[in-house]
């Protein structure tokens, strides 16, 4: 179940809402003023990689090579 970002067209409050399906998105109301005139905002995300970006694949590939070299 995705969480979407919305903005109320009446009071301009930004909020997030857990929406189960596309039909439920049409029933979202503003938690500040209770208005139903809201628009779904474009949401972005970032991914953060941890650890080293280099792979030590050459060492493990040699260990799996025929003959073990």
PDB file of N, CA, C and O in Angstrom, chain B, residues numbered from 101:
ATOM      1  N   UNK B 101       0.840  -1.172   0.000  1.00  0.00           N
ATOM      2  CA  UNK B 101       0.000   0.000   0.000  1.00  0.00           C
ATOM      3  C   UNK B 101       0.893   1.246   0.000  1.00  0.00           C
ATOM      4  O   UNK B 101       1.627   1.496   0.957  1.00  0.00           O
ATOM      5  N   UNK B 102       0.822   1.995  -1.051  1.00  0.00           N
ATOM      6  CA  UNK B 102       1.696   3.167  -1.146  1.00  0.00           C
ATOM      7  C   UNK B 102       1.181   4.361  -0.352  1.00  0.00           C
ATOM      8  O   UNK B 102      -0.022   4.534  -0.154  1.00  0.00           O
ATOM      9  N   UNK B 103       2.117   5.167   0.089  1.00  0.00           N
ATOM     10  CA  UNK B 103       1.797   6.429   0.734  1.00  0.00           C
ATOM     11  C   UNK B 103       1.997   7.521  -0.298  1.00  0.00           C
ATOM     12  O   UNK B 103       3.074   7.637  -0.882  1.00  0.00           O
ATOM     13  N   UNK B 104       0.970   8.321  -0.527  1.00  0.00           N
ATOM     14  CA  UNK B 104       1.029   9.405  -1.505  1.00  0.00           C
ATOM     15  C   UNK B 104       1.062  10.740  -0.793  1.00  0.00           C
ATOM     16  O   UNK B 104       0.556  10.884   0.320  1.00  0.00           O
ATOM     17  N   UNK B 105       1.667  11.717  -1.453  1.00  0.00           N
ATOM     18  CA  UNK B 105       1.677  13.081  -0.949  1.00  0.00           C
ATOM     19  C   UNK B 105       0.568  13.862  -1.648  1.00  0.00           C
ATOM     20  O   UNK B 105       0.380  13.742  -2.859  1.00  0.00           O
ATOM     21  N   UNK B 106      -0.164  14.660  -0.874  1.00  0.00           N
ATOM     22  CA  UNK B 106      -1.253  15.460  -1.401  1.00  0.00           C
ATOM     23  C   UNK B 106      -1.101  16.909  -0.957  1.00  0.00           C
ATOM     24  O   UNK B 106      -0.393  17.205   0.005  1.00  0.00           O
ATOM     25  N   UNK B 107      -1.776  17.809  -1.671  1.00  0.00           N
ATOM     26  CA  UNK B 107      -1.896  19.197  -1.261  1.00  0.00           C
ATOM     27  C   UNK B 107      -3.360  19.579  -1.344  1.00  0.00           C
ATOM     28  O   UNK B 107      -4.029  19.295  -2.338  1.00  0.00           O
ATOM     29  N   UNK B 108      -3.858  20.223  -0.297  1.00  0.00           N
ATOM     30  CA  UNK B 108      -5.241  20.682  -0.279  1.00  0.00           C
ATOM     31  C   UNK B 108      -5.356  21.946  -1.117  1.00  0.00           C
ATOM     32  O   UNK B 108      -4.574  22.881  -0.943  1.00  0.00           O
ATOM     33  N   UNK B 109      -6.329  21.980  -2.027  1.00  0.00           N
ATOM     34  CA  UNK B 109      -6.548  23.158  -2.870  1.00  0.00           C
ATOM     35  C   UNK B 109      -7.213  24.293  -2.097  1.00  0.00           C
ATOM     36  O   UNK B 109      -7.185  25.439  -2.546  1.00  0.00           O
ATOM     37  N   UNK B 110      -7.814  23.996  -0.939  1.00  0.00           N
ATOM     38  CA  UNK B 110      -8.521  25.013  -0.168  1.00  0.00           C
ATOM     39  C   UNK B 110      -7.601  25.719   0.837  1.00  0.00           C
ATOM     40  O   UNK B 110      -7.543  26.948   0.870  1.00  0.00           O
ATOM     41  N   UNK B 111      -6.887  24.942   1.654  1.00  0.00           N
ATOM     42  CA  UNK B 111      -6.048  25.554   2.697  1.00  0.00           C
ATOM     43  C   UNK B 111      -4.547  25.409   2.415  1.00  0.00           C
ATOM     44  O   UNK B 111      -3.719  25.888   3.189  1.00  0.00           O
ATOM     45  N   UNK B 112      -4.207  24.756   1.318  1.00  0.00           N
ATOM     46  CA  UNK B 112      -2.820  24.576   0.854  1.00  0.00           C
ATOM     47  C   UNK B 112      -1.950  23.797   1.841  1.00  0.00           C
ATOM     48  O   UNK B 112      -0.741  24.019   1.905  1.00  0.00           O
ATOM     49  N   UNK B 113      -2.541  22.903   2.596  1.00  0.00           N
ATOM     50  CA  UNK B 113      -1.810  22.038   3.509  1.00  0.00           C
ATOM     51  C   UNK B 113      -1.237  20.856   2.742  1.00  0.00           C
ATOM     52  O   UNK B 113      -1.939  20.236   1.943  1.00  0.00           O
ATOM     53  N   UNK B 114       0.028  20.541   2.977  1.00  0.00           N
ATOM     54  CA  UNK B 114       0.651  19.336   2.426  1.00  0.00           C
ATOM     55  C   UNK B 114       0.488  18.218   3.443  1.00  0.00           C
ATOM     56  O   UNK B 114       0.682  18.427   4.640  1.00  0.00           O
ATOM     57  N   UNK B 115       0.127  17.018   2.960  1.00  0.00           N
ATOM     58  CA  UNK B 115      -0.030  15.879   3.858  1.00  0.00           C
ATOM     59  C   UNK B 115       0.188  14.588   3.087  1.00  0.00           C
ATOM     60  O   UNK B 115       0.172  14.569   1.856  1.00  0.00           O
ATOM     61  N   UNK B 116       0.392  13.513   3.833  1.00  0.00           N
ATOM     62  CA  UNK B 116       0.575  12.183   3.257  1.00  0.00           C
ATOM     63  C   UNK B 116      -0.615  11.323   3.632  1.00  0.00           C
ATOM     64  O   UNK B 116      -1.207  11.482   4.699  1.00  0.00           O
ATOM     65  N   UNK B 117      -0.954  10.409   2.739  1.00  0.00           N
ATOM     66  CA  UNK B 117      -2.104   9.532   2.982  1.00  0.00           C
ATOM     67  C   UNK B 117      -1.786   8.140   2.447  1.00  0.00           C
ATOM     68  O   UNK B 117      -1.255   7.996   1.346  1.00  0.00           O
ATOM     69  N   UNK B 118      -2.110   7.124   3.228  1.00  0.00           N
ATOM     70  CA  UNK B 118      -1.978   5.741   2.796  1.00  0.00           C
ATOM     71  C   UNK B 118      -3.182   5.422   1.919  1.00  0.00           C
ATOM     72  O   UNK B 118      -4.321   5.496   2.380  1.00  0.00           O
ATOM     73  N   UNK B 119      -2.939   5.065   0.656  1.00  0.00           N
ATOM     74  CA  UNK B 119      -4.019   4.836  -0.304  1.00  0.00           C
ATOM     75  C   UNK B 119      -3.945   3.391  -0.778  1.00  0.00           C
ATOM     76  O   UNK B 119      -2.920   2.952  -1.300  1.00  0.00           O
ATOM     77  N   UNK B 120      -5.024   2.664  -0.595  1.00  0.00           N
ATOM     78  CA  UNK B 120      -5.051   1.247  -0.942  1.00  0.00           C
ATOM     79  C   UNK B 120      -5.193   1.004  -2.446  1.00  0.00           C
ATOM     80  O   UNK B 120      -4.595   0.066  -2.973  1.00  0.00           O
ATOM     81  N   UNK B 121      -5.969   1.825  -3.139  1.00  0.00           N
ATOM     82  CA  UNK B 121      -6.151   1.647  -4.580  1.00  0.00           C
ATOM     83  C   UNK B 121      -6.523   2.992  -5.207  1.00  0.00           C
ATOM     84  O   UNK B 121      -6.669   3.988  -4.499  1.00  0.00           O
ATOM     85  N   UNK B 122      -6.674   3.020  -6.520  1.00  0.00           N
ATOM     86  CA  UNK B 122      -6.940   4.280  -7.218  1.00  0.00           C
ATOM     87  C   UNK B 122      -8.314   4.860  -6.863  1.00  0.00           C
ATOM     88  O   UNK B 122      -8.487   6.078  -6.882  1.00  0.00           O
ATOM     89  N   UNK B 123      -9.280   4.015  -6.544  1.00  0.00           N
ATOM     90  CA  UNK B 123     -10.599   4.516  -6.137  1.00  0.00           C
ATOM     91  C   UNK B 123     -10.514   5.264  -4.810  1.00  0.00           C
ATOM     92  O   UNK B 123     -11.183   6.282  -4.630  1.00  0.00           O
ATOM     93  N   UNK B 124      -9.707   4.776  -3.893  1.00  0.00           N
ATOM     94  CA  UNK B 124      -9.561   5.419  -2.588  1.00  0.00           C
ATOM     95  C   UNK B 124      -8.883   6.776  -2.712  1.00  0.00           C
ATOM     96  O   UNK B 124      -9.118   7.655  -1.882  1.00  0.00           O
ATOM     97  N   UNK B 125      -8.053   6.968  -3.723  1.00  0.00           N
ATOM     98  CA  UNK B 125      -7.376   8.256  -3.919  1.00  0.00           C
ATOM     99  C   UNK B 125      -8.384   9.370  -4.172  1.00  0.00           C
ATOM    100  O   UNK B 125      -8.125  10.519  -3.818  1.00  0.00           O
ATOM    101  N   UNK B 126      -9.510   9.061  -4.767  1.00  0.00           N
ATOM    102  CA  UNK B 126     -10.551  10.047  -5.012  1.00  0.00           C
ATOM    103  C   UNK B 126     -11.343  10.418  -3.774  1.00  0.00           C
ATOM    104  O   UNK B 126     -12.104  11.385  -3.799  1.00  0.00           O
ATOM    105  N   UNK B 127     -11.181   9.667  -2.688  1.00  0.00           N
ATOM    106  CA  UNK B 127     -11.927   9.914  -1.455  1.00  0.00           C
ATOM    107  C   UNK B 127     -11.065  10.533  -0.355  1.00  0.00           C
ATOM    108  O   UNK B 127     -11.498  10.639   0.792  1.00  0.00           O
ATOM    109  N   UNK B 128      -9.847  10.941  -0.709  1.00  0.00           N
ATOM    110  CA  UNK B 128      -8.937  11.515   0.280  1.00  0.00           C
ATOM    111  C   UNK B 128      -9.430  12.896   0.685  1.00  0.00           C
ATOM    112  O   UNK B 128      -9.852  13.686  -0.159  1.00  0.00           O
ATOM    113  N   UNK B 129      -9.373  13.183   1.988  1.00  0.00           N
ATOM    114  CA  UNK B 129      -9.752  14.512   2.453  1.00  0.00           C
ATOM    115  C   UNK B 129      -8.618  15.111   3.275  1.00  0.00           C
ATOM    116  O   UNK B 129      -7.815  14.393   3.869  1.00  0.00           O
ATOM    117  N   UNK B 130      -8.568  16.410   3.296  1.00  0.00           N
ATOM    118  CA  UNK B 130      -7.536  17.155   4.000  1.00  0.00           C
ATOM    119  C   UNK B 130      -7.689  16.981   5.507  1.00  0.00           C
ATOM    120  O   UNK B 130      -8.784  17.176   6.035  1.00  0.00           O
ATOM    121  N   UNK B 131      -6.620  16.619   6.210  1.00  0.00           N
ATOM    122  CA  UNK B 131      -6.726  16.469   7.666  1.00  0.00           C
ATOM    123  C   UNK B 131      -6.838  17.804   8.394  1.00  0.00           C
ATOM    124  O   UNK B 131      -7.225  17.841   9.562  1.00  0.00           O
ATOM    125  N   UNK B 132      -6.504  18.897   7.716  1.00  0.00           N
ATOM    126  CA  UNK B 132      -6.549  20.221   8.345  1.00  0.00           C
ATOM    127  C   UNK B 132      -7.943  20.845   8.270  1.00  0.00           C
ATOM    128  O   UNK B 132      -8.493  21.266   9.288  1.00  0.00           O
ATOM    129  N   UNK B 133      -8.516  20.904   7.052  1.00  0.00           N
ATOM    130  CA  UNK B 133      -9.807  21.585   6.886  1.00  0.00           C
ATOM    131  C   UNK B 133     -10.949  20.633   6.520  1.00  0.00           C
ATOM    132  O   UNK B 133     -12.113  21.034   6.529  1.00  0.00           O
ATOM    133  N   UNK B 134     -10.626  19.373   6.198  1.00  0.00           N
ATOM    134  CA  UNK B 134     -11.656  18.401   5.837  1.00  0.00           C
ATOM    135  C   UNK B 134     -12.120  18.495   4.398  1.00  0.00           C
ATOM    136  O   UNK B 134     -13.056  17.803   3.997  1.00  0.00           O
ATOM    137  N   UNK B 135     -11.467  19.355   3.613  1.00  0.00           N
ATOM    138  CA  UNK B 135     -11.846  19.523   2.212  1.00  0.00           C
ATOM    139  C   UNK B 135     -11.488  18.320   1.358  1.00  0.00           C
ATOM    140  O   UNK B 135     -10.508  17.623   1.618  1.00  0.00           O
ATOM    141  N   UNK B 136     -12.295  18.089   0.339  1.00  0.00           N
ATOM    142  CA  UNK B 136     -12.061  16.969  -0.575  1.00  0.00           C
ATOM    143  C   UNK B 136     -11.362  17.403  -1.862  1.00  0.00           C
ATOM    144  O   UNK B 136     -11.045  16.565  -2.706  1.00  0.00           O
ATOM    145  N   UNK B 137     -11.121  18.689  -2.018  1.00  0.00           N
ATOM    146  CA  UNK B 137     -10.442  19.183  -3.218  1.00  0.00           C
ATOM    147  C   UNK B 137      -8.944  19.149  -2.969  1.00  0.00           C
ATOM    148  O   UNK B 137      -8.334  20.141  -2.569  1.00  0.00           O
ATOM    149  N   UNK B 138      -8.368  17.977  -3.217  1.00  0.00           N
ATOM    150  CA  UNK B 138      -6.934  17.778  -3.006  1.00  0.00           C
ATOM    151  C   UNK B 138      -6.315  17.316  -4.316  1.00  0.00           C
ATOM    152  O   UNK B 138      -6.996  16.760  -5.178  1.00  0.00           O
ATOM    153  N   UNK B 139      -5.032  17.550  -4.454  1.00  0.00           N
ATOM    154  CA  UNK B 139      -4.327  17.053  -5.635  1.00  0.00           C
ATOM    155  C   UNK B 139      -3.142  16.222  -5.182  1.00  0.00           C
ATOM    156  O   UNK B 139      -2.467  16.548  -4.206  1.00  0.00           O
ATOM    157  N   UNK B 140      -2.906  15.146  -5.909  1.00  0.00           N
ATOM    158  CA  UNK B 140      -1.768  14.284  -5.612  1.00  0.00           C
ATOM    159  C   UNK B 140      -0.512  14.948  -6.147  1.00  0.00           C
ATOM    160  O   UNK B 140      -0.456  15.350  -7.309  1.00  0.00           O
ATOM    161  N   UNK B 141       0.483  15.057  -5.302  1.00  0.00           N
ATOM    162  CA  UNK B 141       1.737  15.680  -5.688  1.00  0.00           C
ATOM    163  C   UNK B 141       2.667  14.637  -6.300  1.00  0.00           C
ATOM    164  O   UNK B 141       2.532  13.440  -6.047  1.00  0.00           O
ATOM    165  N   UNK B 142       3.598  15.105  -7.097  1.00  0.00           N
ATOM    166  CA  UNK B 142       4.613  14.224  -7.659  1.00  0.00           C
ATOM    167  C   UNK B 142       5.590  13.861  -6.558  1.00  0.00           C
ATOM    168  O   UNK B 142       6.257  14.737  -6.007  1.00  0.00           O
ATOM    169  N   UNK B 143       5.681  12.607  -6.237  1.00  0.00           N
ATOM    170  CA  UNK B 143       6.568  12.147  -5.179  1.00  0.00           C
ATOM    171  C   UNK B 143       7.838  11.577  -5.781  1.00  0.00           C
ATOM    172  O   UNK B 143       7.814  10.911  -6.816  1.00  0.00           O
ATOM    173  N   UNK B 144       8.924  11.848  -5.123  1.00  0.00           N
ATOM    174  CA  UNK B 144      10.207  11.279  -5.543  1.00  0.00           C
ATOM    175  C   UNK B 144      10.803  10.515  -4.383  1.00  0.00           C
ATOM    176  O   UNK B 144      10.393  10.688  -3.235  1.00  0.00           O
ATOM    177  N   UNK B 145      11.752   9.688  -4.678  1.00  0.00           N
ATOM    178  CA  UNK B 145      12.431   8.962  -3.625  1.00  0.00           C
ATOM    179  C   UNK B 145      13.906   8.886  -3.966  1.00  0.00           C
ATOM    180  O   UNK B 145      14.302   9.079  -5.115  1.00  0.00           O
ATOM    181  N   UNK B 146      14.706   8.605  -2.965  1.00  0.00           N
ATOM    182  CA  UNK B 146      16.128   8.407  -3.175  1.00  0.00           C
ATOM    183  C   UNK B 146      16.527   7.090  -2.550  1.00  0.00           C
ATOM    184  O   UNK B 146      15.894   6.607  -1.611  1.00  0.00           O
ATOM    185  N   UNK B 147      17.559   6.537  -3.071  1.00  0.00           N
ATOM    186  CA  UNK B 147      18.105   5.305  -2.519  1.00  0.00           C
ATOM    187  C   UNK B 147      19.541   5.582  -2.110  1.00  0.00           C
ATOM    188  O   UNK B 147      20.293   6.223  -2.845  1.00  0.00           O
ATOM    189  N   UNK B 148      19.910   5.108  -0.959  1.00  0.00           N
ATOM    190  CA  UNK B 148      21.258   5.323  -0.464  1.00  0.00           C
ATOM    191  C   UNK B 148      21.968   3.988  -0.364  1.00  0.00           C
ATOM    192  O   UNK B 148      21.508   3.067   0.312  1.00  0.00           O
ATOM    193  N   UNK B 149      23.081   3.902  -1.040  1.00  0.00           N
ATOM    194  CA  UNK B 149      23.871   2.678  -0.988  1.00  0.00           C
ATOM    195  C   UNK B 149      24.870   2.794   0.147  1.00  0.00           C
ATOM    196  O   UNK B 149      25.453   3.858   0.359  1.00  0.00           O
ATOM    197  N   UNK B 150      25.070   1.718   0.871  1.00  0.00           N
ATOM    198  CA  UNK B 150      26.044   1.721   1.953  1.00  0.00           C
ATOM    199  C   UNK B 150      27.187   0.796   1.591  1.00  0.00           C
ATOM    200  O   UNK B 150      27.028  -0.114   0.778  1.00  0.00           O
ATOM    201  N   UNK B 151      28.322   1.027   2.188  1.00  0.00           N
ATOM    202  CA  UNK B 151      29.477   0.181   1.932  1.00  0.00           C
ATOM    203  C   UNK B 151      30.263   0.653   0.733  1.00  0.00           C
ATOM    204  O   UNK B 151      30.015   1.727   0.185  1.00  0.00           O
ATOM    205  N   UNK B 152      31.203  -0.157   0.341  1.00  0.00           N
ATOM    206  CA  UNK B 152      32.094   0.175  -0.757  1.00  0.00           C
ATOM    207  C   UNK B 152      31.395  -0.016  -2.089  1.00  0.00           C
ATOM    208  O   UNK B 152      30.608  -0.947  -2.259  1.00  0.00           O
ATOM    209  N   UNK B 153      31.682   0.863  -3.028  1.00  0.00           N
ATOM    210  CA  UNK B 153      31.088   0.725  -4.351  1.00  0.00           C
ATOM    211  C   UNK B 153      31.893  -0.216  -5.237  1.00  0.00           C
ATOM    212  O   UNK B 153      31.444  -0.589  -6.321  1.00  0.00           O
ATOM    213  N   UNK B 154      33.068  -0.594  -4.783  1.00  0.00           N
ATOM    214  CA  UNK B 154      33.894  -1.534  -5.552  1.00  0.00           C
ATOM    215  C   UNK B 154      33.514  -2.960  -5.212  1.00  0.00           C
ATOM    216  O   UNK B 154      33.166  -3.270  -4.072  1.00  0.00           O
ATOM    217  N   UNK B 155      33.582  -3.806  -6.193  1.00  0.00           N
ATOM    218  CA  UNK B 155      33.255  -5.204  -6.006  1.00  0.00           C
ATOM    219  C   UNK B 155      34.529  -6.008  -5.876  1.00  0.00           C
ATOM    220  O   UNK B 155      35.512  -5.734  -6.564  1.00  0.00           O
ATOM    221  N   UNK B 156      34.522  -6.986  -5.010  1.00  0.00           N
ATOM    222  CA  UNK B 156      35.669  -7.874  -4.883  1.00  0.00           C
ATOM    223  C   UNK B 156      35.388  -9.161  -5.640  1.00  0.00           C
ATOM    224  O   UNK B 156      35.807 -10.241  -5.223  1.00  0.00           O
ATOM    225  N   UNK B 157      34.679  -9.040  -6.752  1.00  0.00           N
ATOM    226  CA  UNK B 157      34.284 -10.192  -7.544  1.00  0.00           C
ATOM    227  C   UNK B 157      35.437 -10.956  -8.142  1.00  0.00           C
ATOM    228  O   UNK B 157      35.291 -12.149  -8.408  1.00  0.00           O
ATOM    229  N   UNK B 158      36.595 -10.325  -8.371  1.00  0.00           N
ATOM    230  CA  UNK B 158      37.719 -11.031  -8.986  1.00  0.00           C
ATOM    231  C   UNK B 158      38.287 -12.086  -8.051  1.00  0.00           C
ATOM    232  O   UNK B 158      38.682 -13.160  -8.505  1.00  0.00           O
ATOM    233  N   UNK B 159      38.334 -11.806  -6.766  1.00  0.00           N
ATOM    234  CA  UNK B 159      38.873 -12.778  -5.818  1.00  0.00           C
ATOM    235  C   UNK B 159      37.945 -13.982  -5.701  1.00  0.00           C
ATOM    236  O   UNK B 159      38.409 -15.121  -5.671  1.00  0.00           O
ATOM    237  N   UNK B 160      36.640 -13.740  -5.634  1.00  0.00           N
ATOM    238  CA  UNK B 160      35.721 -14.858  -5.487  1.00  0.00           C
ATOM    239  C   UNK B 160      35.592 -15.642  -6.787  1.00  0.00           C
ATOM    240  O   UNK B 160      35.363 -16.851  -6.757  1.00  0.00           O
ATOM    241  N   UNK B 161      35.736 -14.967  -7.934  1.00  0.00           N
ATOM    242  CA  UNK B 161      35.659 -15.668  -9.214  1.00  0.00           C
ATOM    243  C   UNK B 161      36.845 -16.616  -9.370  1.00  0.00           C
ATOM    244  O   UNK B 161      36.694 -17.707  -9.921  1.00  0.00           O
ATOM    245  N   UNK B 162      38.026 -16.212  -8.891  1.00  0.00           N
ATOM    246  CA  UNK B 162      39.209 -17.077  -8.997  1.00  0.00           C
ATOM    247  C   UNK B 162      39.046 -18.313  -8.133  1.00  0.00           C
ATOM    248  O   UNK B 162      39.480 -19.396  -8.527  1.00  0.00           O
ATOM    249  N   UNK B 163      38.434 -18.183  -6.972  1.00  0.00           N
ATOM    250  CA  UNK B 163      38.242 -19.321  -6.082  1.00  0.00           C
ATOM    251  C   UNK B 163      37.270 -20.330  -6.671  1.00  0.00           C
ATOM    252  O   UNK B 163      37.343 -21.517  -6.353  1.00  0.00           O
ATOM    253  N   UNK B 164      36.348 -19.867  -7.537  1.00  0.00           N
ATOM    254  CA  UNK B 164      35.378 -20.757  -8.144  1.00  0.00           C
ATOM    255  C   UNK B 164      35.844 -21.308  -9.487  1.00  0.00           C
ATOM    256  O   UNK B 164      35.155 -22.135 -10.085  1.00  0.00           O
ATOM    257  N   UNK B 165      36.986 -20.868  -9.961  1.00  0.00           N
ATOM    258  CA  UNK B 165      37.473 -21.303 -11.275  1.00  0.00           C
ATOM    259  C   UNK B 165      37.917 -22.756 -11.191  1.00  0.00           C
ATOM    260  O   UNK B 165      38.336 -23.227 -10.133  1.00  0.00           O
ATOM    261  N   UNK B 166      37.820 -23.470 -12.328  1.00  0.00           N
ATOM    262  CA  UNK B 166      38.303 -24.852 -12.335  1.00  0.00           C
ATOM    263  C   UNK B 166      39.785 -24.903 -11.927  1.00  0.00           C
ATOM    264  O   UNK B 166      40.602 -24.141 -12.443  1.00  0.00           O
ATOM    265  N   UNK B 167      40.109 -25.775 -11.031  1.00  0.00           N
ATOM    266  CA  UNK B 167      41.478 -25.894 -10.559  1.00  0.00           C
ATOM    267  C   UNK B 167      41.752 -25.011  -9.359  1.00  0.00           C
ATOM    268  O   UNK B 167      42.820 -25.116  -8.756  1.00  0.00           O
ATOM    269  N   UNK B 168      40.813 -24.138  -8.992  1.00  0.00           N
ATOM    270  CA  UNK B 168      40.957 -23.314  -7.799  1.00  0.00           C
ATOM    271  C   UNK B 168      41.950 -22.185  -7.909  1.00  0.00           C
ATOM    272  O   UNK B 168      42.389 -21.659  -6.886  1.00  0.00           O
ATOM    273  N   UNK B 169      42.325 -21.789  -9.126  1.00  0.00           N
ATOM    274  CA  UNK B 169      43.315 -20.709  -9.261  1.00  0.00           C
ATOM    275  C   UNK B 169      42.681 -19.421  -9.695  1.00  0.00           C
ATOM    276  O   UNK B 169      43.373 -18.416  -9.855  1.00  0.00           O
TER     277      UNK B 169
END
